[in-house]
């Protein structure tokens, strides 16, 4: 099982990540733009931005760690069950969500560095 604190730790390995709030829940931002949000206890799950194609592939995989709700239909965001997601997948998805919102200068900086896997 993973926690919000672990998600924050993973994200803060990337440049200029801010811990913030969105819809009165904990969120992560880069350049003032949100890329991850811990949904309320009643809603459940972690929302991460992703490409629509990635979302479709994750949902089609049948992995119970990934799901969506009608609210996110047609939107590039996947919901993640932190109790079920594989850590390496979580790391990759957080990094990809960050890339979607990060300014080009930060993506270039990260692309020039060796990837971090833990």
GIWOTA-V347279 format. One record per residue. N is the residue number from 1. RES is the residue in one letter. PHI is phi in radians with two decimals (999 if undefined). OMEGA is omega in whole degrees, 0 to 359 (999 if undefined). Layout:
BEGIN
n->N res->RES phi->PHI omega->OMEGA
n->N res->RES phi->PHI omega->OMEGA
END
This chain:
BEGIN
n->1 res->X phi->999 omega->179
n->2 res->X phi->-1.89 omega->182
n->3 res->X phi->-2.13 omega->174
n->4 res->X phi->-1.01 omega->180
n->5 res->X phi->-1.05 omega->177
n->6 res->X phi->-1.17 omega->178
n->7 res->X phi->-1.06 omega->178
n->8 res->X phi->-1.07 omega->179
n->9 res->X phi->-1.05 omega->178
n->10 res->X phi->-1.06 omega->184
n->11 res->X phi->-1.15 omega->184
n->12 res->X phi->-1.27 omega->171
n->13 res->X phi->-1.38 omega->177
n->14 res->X phi->-1.71 omega->185
n->15 res->X phi->-1.18 omega->168
n->16 res->X phi->1.02 omega->175
n->17 res->X phi->-1.38 omega->178
n->18 res->X phi->-1.95 omega->171
n->19 res->X phi->-1.54 omega->188
n->20 res->X phi->-2.53 omega->174
n->21 res->X phi->-2.38 omega->175
n->22 res->X phi->-2.65 omega->184
n->23 res->X phi->0.93 omega->179
n->24 res->X phi->1.06 omega->176
n->25 res->X phi->-2.23 omega->179
n->26 res->X phi->-1.04 omega->182
n->27 res->X phi->-2.55 omega->175
n->28 res->X phi->-2.09 omega->181
n->29 res->X phi->-2.35 omega->171
n->30 res->X phi->-2.41 omega->183
n->31 res->X phi->1.04 omega->180
n->32 res->X phi->1.36 omega->182
n->33 res->X phi->-1.94 omega->182
n->34 res->X phi->-1.29 omega->175
n->35 res->X phi->-2.30 omega->178
n->36 res->X phi->-2.64 omega->179
n->37 res->X phi->-2.61 omega->174
n->38 res->X phi->-1.44 omega->181
n->39 res->X phi->-1.21 omega->181
n->40 res->X phi->-1.04 omega->180
n->41 res->X phi->-1.00 omega->180
n->42 res->X phi->-1.16 omega->180
n->43 res->X phi->-1.36 omega->180
n->44 res->X phi->1.34 omega->172
n->45 res->X phi->1.51 omega->178
n->46 res->X phi->-1.91 omega->176
n->47 res->X phi->-1.66 omega->175
n->48 res->X phi->-2.20 omega->174
n->49 res->X phi->-1.18 omega->176
n->50 res->X phi->-2.81 omega->175
n->51 res->X phi->-1.23 omega->179
n->52 res->X phi->-1.00 omega->180
n->53 res->X phi->-1.12 omega->178
n->54 res->X phi->-1.15 omega->178
n->55 res->X phi->-1.02 omega->180
n->56 res->X phi->-1.03 omega->180
n->57 res->X phi->-1.14 omega->179
n->58 res->X phi->-1.11 omega->179
n->59 res->X phi->-1.17 omega->180
n->60 res->X phi->-1.20 omega->182
n->61 res->X phi->-1.14 omega->182
n->62 res->X phi->1.40 omega->179
n->63 res->X phi->-1.18 omega->183
n->64 res->X phi->-1.18 omega->177
n->65 res->X phi->-1.28 omega->186
n->66 res->X phi->-2.11 omega->180
n->67 res->X phi->-2.73 omega->178
n->68 res->X phi->-2.56 omega->174
n->69 res->X phi->-2.32 omega->179
n->70 res->X phi->-0.97 omega->179
n->71 res->X phi->-1.01 omega->183
n->72 res->X phi->-1.73 omega->177
n->73 res->X phi->-1.01 omega->178
n->74 res->X phi->1.32 omega->183
n->75 res->X phi->-2.05 omega->181
n->76 res->X phi->-1.34 omega->177
n->77 res->X phi->-2.66 omega->178
n->78 res->X phi->-2.03 omega->175
n->79 res->X phi->-1.72 omega->187
n->80 res->X phi->-2.15 omega->175
n->81 res->X phi->-1.50 omega->184
n->82 res->X phi->-1.15 omega->178
n->83 res->X phi->-1.38 omega->186
n->84 res->X phi->-2.06 omega->188
n->85 res->X phi->-1.28 omega->174
n->86 res->X phi->-1.24 omega->184
n->87 res->X phi->-1.02 omega->181
n->88 res->X phi->-1.10 omega->176
n->89 res->X phi->-1.11 omega->179
n->90 res->X phi->-1.07 omega->178
n->91 res->X phi->-1.02 omega->181
n->92 res->X phi->-1.13 omega->181
n->93 res->X phi->-1.21 omega->176
n->94 res->X phi->-1.12 omega->180
n->95 res->X phi->-1.10 omega->180
n->96 res->X phi->-1.19 omega->177
n->97 res->X phi->-1.07 omega->177
n->98 res->X phi->-1.04 omega->182
n->99 res->X phi->-1.07 omega->182
n->100 res->X phi->-1.07 omega->184
n->101 res->X phi->-1.73 omega->187
n->102 res->X phi->-1.32 omega->176
n->103 res->X phi->-1.13 omega->182
n->104 res->X phi->-0.96 omega->182
n->105 res->X phi->-1.08 omega->179
n->106 res->X phi->-1.30 omega->178
n->107 res->X phi->-1.07 omega->179
n->108 res->X phi->-1.10 omega->180
n->109 res->X phi->-1.10 omega->180
n->110 res->X phi->-1.19 omega->180
n->111 res->X phi->-1.09 omega->179
n->112 res->X phi->-1.48 omega->180
n->113 res->X phi->-1.77 omega->173
n->114 res->X phi->-1.19 omega->180
n->115 res->X phi->-1.15 omega->177
n->116 res->X phi->-1.78 omega->184
n->117 res->X phi->-1.91 omega->179
n->118 res->X phi->-2.33 omega->999
END
